Amino acid sequence: MPTGVDQKLELSRMIRERYSPIKREEKDSIVDGIEQFLKSAMSPRTPMHTILMDAAKLIHRNFEFQYVSIAVKDPVDEKFRYIVALGLTPSAEAAYKEIRYSHADLFDESVFPSTKVSTYTHFYMAEDAPYKPGEEKSYTRPSLLSMTRANSDDMLEGDYIDVFMQGYVRDITGYFELAGTRSGKLPSKTTIRWMELIASLLSTIEAHRGGWKA
């Protein structure tokens, strides 16, 4: 029968093994990525464009989205424009960066119908054609925009997710646009929560730096 000392030693061994940095889990790489991102982002020498690009890379590397874009509100004309984009073809990326949206445009459900997932996240279904005429060229594979959803959990070419960044007075300062999962399936709830956390971190950084142009 194990003694109290033996039990304590076994418990100590179990705790060390459970929390060992050698025994890594999938979420460990995400946490490591966020830590490295914050170290760079909090430096006053890091340009805002670099911070946004690093955030896009963090998402693209650690989650299953094939296409990641980030748009922010220009403090001059208060229109949202895409600053960085990853995974897109050069022509689609160029088309993205030509787009400008006012706040009214962004939340016009007659043009961009969406399903509200949470306070911060909206899902846009391909069946609703959530884009303006001519914006088809901002998709990497526009010929697939008319695909039929065979299964309810499929992620189609025309689907996308916007995760909004909010300022202190709950004003929208920017958003992530996410599309095209590598599995071809809808992202998990946990993935969306990670996206909302990263959006919240970026909002805090933006407020700390005094704006996206700072």
N, C-alpha and C positions, 0 to 999 in steps of 0.2 A: 504494500500500500504506500503510495507516495507521501512523503513528509511535506510539511508546510514549506520547507526550504526548496524541495524538489518542484512543488507546484509554482512557487515564485520564479524559479529559474525557467520553467517551461513557459510561464506567462511572459517573462522577459524576452525569451527567444521568439515567441509568437509575435510579440509587438514589434521587435526589430525586423522580423521577416515581413510582416504585414505592411510596414511603412518604409521599407528599404527603397532607396532611390534606384537600386538595380532592378527591382521588380516593377517594371513600368507598365502602365495601363494606357489605353488610347487617350483618355482625357489628360494624362500627364503632358503629352506633347502640346496640347492646346494651352494648358496653363503656362508651360515654358514659353510658348510663342507669345502669349499675352504679356508675360513678364518682360521679355525682350523688347516687345513693341512699346511698352510703357517707359522703359529705360530710355529709349531713343526719343519718344514723343515728348517726354517731360523736359528734355534739354532745350533751353531757349535758342540754341543754335540750329535746331532742326527745322527746316522750312515746312510750312503747312502742307505743301504739295507732297513732300516726302512722307509726312505723317499719314496722309490719305492713301498714298501708294502702299505704304507698309501695312496699313489696315486691310487693304484689298488683298495683298499677298498673304497675310495671316489667314484670311477667310479661304482663299483659293487653295492654299496648301493643306489646311487642316480640316476642311469640310468638303462635302461632295459636290459643291456647285462648280459647274464648268465655266460659267460666265459671271463675273463680278464687276459691277460698276458702282461708282460713288458720285453722287451729285450734291452740290452745296449751293446755298443761296448767296448770290453775288451781293455784297453790301451796297453797291452803286445803284443797280437797277432793280434789286430785290427779286431777280429771276433765278430759278434753279438751272444749273448747267452741270453737265457731267465733266468731272475733272480727270478721273482715272478709270480705266477699263482693262480687265484682264480676260483672256480666253477668246476674245472676239477676233474675227478676221480683220485685216487692216481697213477694208471698205466699211464694215459694220462699225468699227470703232470710230472712223471718221464721221460716219452718219450720226452716231451717238453724240459726238462732241459739237455737232451743229445745232442740237436741240436746245431750246430754251422754254422753260415753263414758268408761268406765274403761279402764285399760290392757288388762284381760282382754277387755272388749267389743271394743276396737279390733282385736285380733288373734285374734278368735274365727272360725276358718275355717269353722265350721259355719253361721255367720250371714253372714260377709263373706268368701266364698271368693275367693282371689286368685292371680295368677301373679306370683311374685317375679322382678322384672326385675334387681334388684341389691340390695346391702345396704340401700340407702336407698329403693328404689322398688318399689311393688306396683301391678299392673294388675288392675282389677276388671272382669270381662266382664259385659255386660248379660244374657247367656244364663244366668248364675248367680243373677240377681236379688239382687245384693249389697246388700241394705238390709232393715231391719226392717219388719214390717207397720206401715203408717201413714206411713213415711218417703217414700212416693211423692210426697207433697205438697212435698217439698224439691227436686223436679225442676222445671225450668222448663216442660217439655212432658211431663207424666206420661202422656199418651195415647199417646206414642210408645215407651214402655218395652218394648212387646212386638214391636218391629220385628225383622225378620229380617235377618241380616247377609248381604248379597248377595255381597260380596267380603271376603276375609280381612283386607284392610287398611282396611276401613271403620271409622269411629269412630261408634258408635251413641249414642243419647240416654242409654241406661243404663250406658254405659261410663264409668269414671273412673279416675284415676291418683292415688295418694297418694305424695308424696315426703316422707320423714320427716327431721326435725331431731333430731340427737343431741347430748347433753351430753358433758362430758369423760369420764364413766364409762359412755358408750354408752347412757345412758338416753334414752328418747324424750321430748323437751320440746315437740314440736308437729309439724305437718305441713301441706303444701300439698295441696289437693284440686283437681284439674284435670280439665276435661271439655269436650266439644263443640268440636272443632277447626273452624275456618272453612272448611277444605277438605273436611271430612267424612271425612278420612283419618287414620290413626294418625300421631302425631307422630314425627319422626325421632329416631334415637339421639342425634344432636348436641343436639337440643332437650332431651332427658331429661338429658343431661350438664350443660347450662346450668342446668336446674332444680335439680340436685343441688349445683351450685356455689352458687347463691343460697341454698339451704337451709343449706349449710355456713356461709356468711357470716352468716346470721341466727342460727345456733347460737352462733357466736363472739360476736356482738353481745349476745345474751341472757346469755351467761356473763360477758361484760365488764360488763354493766349489773347483774348480780346477780339476774336473774330477769325474767319477763315483767311483773311488777307494779311493777318499780323505775322 
